[in-house]
Amino acid sequence: MDQTALTVHQTARPLGFPTAGHFAFVEAPLPEPAAGCALVENLYWSVDPYHREMMDDVPGGFALGAPLEGRAIGRVVASRTPRLAEGEIVFHRRGWRTHAVVTPEEVRLLPRFDGVPLTAFLGILGGTGLTAYVALTRIARLAAGEDLFVSAAGGGVGTAAGRFARLLGAGRLVGSTGSAAKAGHLVREVGYDAVFDYHEGPAAELLRDAAPGGVDVFVDNVGGPQLAAGVGALREFGRIVRVGTISQYNHPDAPPPRFDHADIVEKSIRMEGFLVSNYRDLQEELYDFAVPHLQSGRLASDETVVDGFEHIVDAFLDMLSGRNTGKIIVRRGS
Ligand SMILES: NC(=O)c1ccc[n+]([C@@H]2O[C@H](COP(=O)([O-])OP(=O)(O)OC[C@H]3O[C@@H](n4cnc5c(N)ncnc54)[C@H](OP(=O)(O)O)[C@@H]3O)[C@@H](O)[C@H]2O)c1
């Protein structure tokens, strides 16, 4: 076992897009678990768009000069509590560090499903997949045959939303993403019918070409002009699921999207946002839905895996730049 631990600290608040200079890797002796705690050696980390929001000076945001938090999976390597045995694989939220001292209350023991890799618990079976599942089943209440538009379709939530929508019997699936390569993957592998690169013109025109007859449901991960385009494309009784606003996280001064508010009335549109943290009780339901399909091969998990904790900041910045396809996960180096 390593004798030192590394943590990542944020050292300055970014204005706009963050850089590696806003972070520092800090080395310290391996922490000793106190009575009632266990030491976890982390194996996988999740870096997420919400981390960018936490880099700002906001309530609940990251403190400067202190270890950052995030979702991680690790192995208990030393324990001073009978509730966490050495060797146990646990999920916790004290990520961005090679080792974490945790209490039993802070961790979740992960179930093991034959043929399903641990990374799935940070992706399609974790908060990312749960977000897509809640968006479709609870907020949109997607019905079989309904047509769907998903923005940021090539990311973790977007790929899970596309794959789940197919399993739920969706009709035409349209997505937006940031490159032709990602668009190709979405059509070939994920099951989207048409995907446009939002860099290639006004979102409203691109969406009109991809979904000439409109859509019933819009799962919006992006906000901005794509949100306005989605309002225009929705049919009567359409639903907009507001999942995220990633187009604004690095551009807080960007003007809010402009759309015809009369559309909301005249097309009887419902727009509803949600936070996945309020739907944790659906975790078992997600396992029941997704695991048999993962095991049968009807469902796959889209992941970009980055090797080595020393690359966690690069992975985070790459995700903000759209270099991931599917859920981005950092894996401990050997
Ligand atoms: N409500 C909730 O509880 C909840 C939970 C999880 C995630 N979220 C939100 O869901 C969204 C997706 O999260 P994720 O974890 O699945 O991340 P992700 O989609 O895997 O990664 C972020 C993606 O956003 C795209 N992007 C970056 N800047 C953009 C811009 N200016 N305009 C359009 N697209 C841009 C990039 O892909 P391109 O190649 O397409 O540019 C990038 O790959 C985020 O907004 C996140 O905050 C919400």
The ligand as an SDF file (V2000), in Angstrom:
LIG
                    3D

 48 52  0  0  0  0  0  0  0  0999 V2000
  -30.2820   17.6980  -12.3080 N   0  0  0  0  0  0  0  0  0  0  0  0
  -29.4000   16.8500  -11.7970 C   0  0  0  0  0  0  0  0  0  0  0  0
  -29.5490   16.3200  -10.6910 O   0  0  0  0  0  0  0  0  0  0  0  0
  -28.1780   16.5160  -12.6110 C   0  0  0  0  0  0  0  0  0  0  0  0
  -27.4240   15.3630  -12.3570 C   0  0  0  0  0  0  0  0  0  0  0  0
  -26.3320   15.0660  -13.1980 C   0  0  0  0  0  0  0  0  0  0  0  0
  -25.9940   15.9410  -14.2260 C   0  0  0  0  0  0  0  0  0  0  0  0
  -26.7370   17.0670  -14.4030 N   0  0  0  0  0  0  0  0  0  0  0  0
  -26.4610   17.9800  -15.5310 C   0  0  0  0  0  0  0  0  0  0  0  0
  -26.5890   17.2250  -16.7170 O   0  0  0  0  0  0  0  0  0  0  0  0
  -25.7170   17.7450  -17.7050 C   0  0  0  0  0  0  0  0  0  0  0  0
  -24.8480   16.6090  -18.2480 C   0  0  0  0  0  0  0  0  0  0  0  0
  -24.0540   16.1030  -17.1840 O   0  0  0  0  0  0  0  0  0  0  0  0
  -23.0850   14.8450  -17.4180 P   0  0  0  0  0  0  0  0  0  0  0  0
  -22.5580   14.4620  -16.1000 O   0  0  0  0  0  0  0  0  0  0  0  0
  -23.7640   13.8310  -18.2430 O   0  0  0  0  0  0  0  0  0  0  0  0
  -21.8810   15.5180  -18.2370 O   0  0  0  0  0  0  0  0  0  0  0  0
  -21.4330   15.1220  -19.7180 P   0  0  0  0  0  0  0  0  0  0  0  0
  -22.6000   15.3960  -20.6000 O   0  0  0  0  0  0  0  0  0  0  0  0
  -20.8430   13.7620  -19.6930 O   0  0  0  0  0  0  0  0  0  0  0  0
  -20.2740   16.1490  -19.9930 O   0  0  0  0  0  0  0  0  0  0  0  0
  -20.5500   17.4780  -20.2570 C   0  0  0  0  0  0  0  0  0  0  0  0
  -20.7730   17.6850  -21.7730 C   0  0  0  0  0  0  0  0  0  0  0  0
  -21.3950   18.9450  -21.9630 O   0  0  0  0  0  0  0  0  0  0  0  0
  -21.1010   19.3870  -23.2780 C   0  0  0  0  0  0  0  0  0  0  0  0
  -20.8470   20.8330  -23.2520 N   0  0  0  0  0  0  0  0  0  0  0  0
  -19.8440   21.4950  -22.6340 C   0  0  0  0  0  0  0  0  0  0  0  0
  -19.9510   22.8180  -22.8450 N   0  0  0  0  0  0  0  0  0  0  0  0
  -21.0490   22.9920  -23.6120 C   0  0  0  0  0  0  0  0  0  0  0  0
  -21.6930   24.1360  -24.1750 C   0  0  0  0  0  0  0  0  0  0  0  0
  -21.2290   25.3820  -23.9630 N   0  0  0  0  0  0  0  0  0  0  0  0
  -22.7950   23.9520  -24.9350 N   0  0  0  0  0  0  0  0  0  0  0  0
  -23.2860   22.7070  -25.1430 C   0  0  0  0  0  0  0  0  0  0  0  0
  -22.7140   21.5870  -24.6380 N   0  0  0  0  0  0  0  0  0  0  0  0
  -21.6230   21.7310  -23.8770 C   0  0  0  0  0  0  0  0  0  0  0  0
  -19.8560   18.6340  -23.7350 C   0  0  0  0  0  0  0  0  0  0  0  0
  -20.2050   17.7770  -24.8150 O   0  0  0  0  0  0  0  0  0  0  0  0
  -20.3090   18.2900  -26.3290 P   0  0  0  0  0  0  0  0  0  0  0  0
  -19.3080   17.5140  -27.1090 O   0  0  0  0  0  0  0  0  0  0  0  0
  -21.7150   17.9450  -26.6910 O   0  0  0  0  0  0  0  0  0  0  0  0
  -20.0330   19.7690  -26.3300 O   0  0  0  0  0  0  0  0  0  0  0  0
  -19.4670   17.7580  -22.5340 C   0  0  0  0  0  0  0  0  0  0  0  0
  -19.0360   16.4830  -22.9000 O   0  0  0  0  0  0  0  0  0  0  0  0
  -24.9520   18.8780  -17.0530 C   0  0  0  0  0  0  0  0  0  0  0  0
  -25.6020   20.0910  -17.3330 O   0  0  0  0  0  0  0  0  0  0  0  0
  -25.0670   18.5700  -15.5800 C   0  0  0  0  0  0  0  0  0  0  0  0
  -24.9280   19.7010  -14.7700 O   0  0  0  0  0  0  0  0  0  0  0  0
  -27.8130   17.3730  -13.6320 C   0  0  0  0  0  0  0  0  0  0  0  0
  1  2  1  0
  2  3  2  0
  2  4  1  0
  4  5  1  0
  4 48  2  0
  5  6  2  0
  6  7  1  0
  7  8  2  0
  8  9  1  0
  8 48  1  0
  9 10  1  0
  9 46  1  0
 10 11  1  0
 11 12  1  0
 11 44  1  0
 12 13  1  0
 13 14  1  0
 14 15  2  0
 14 16  1  0
 14 17  1  0
 17 18  1  0
 18 19  2  0
 18 20  1  0
 18 21  1  0
 21 22  1  0
 22 23  1  0
 23 24  1  0
 23 42  1  0
 24 25  1  0
 25 26  1  0
 25 36  1  0
 26 27  1  0
 26 35  1  0
 27 28  2  0
 28 29  1  0
 29 30  1  0
 29 35  2  0
 30 31  1  0
 30 32  2  0
 32 33  1  0
 33 34  2  0
 34 35  1  0
 36 37  1  0
 36 42  1  0
 37 38  1  0
 38 39  2  0
 38 40  1  0
 38 41  1  0
 42 43  1  0
 44 45  1  0
 44 46  1  0
 46 47  1  0
M  CHG  2   8   1  16  -1
M  END
$$$$
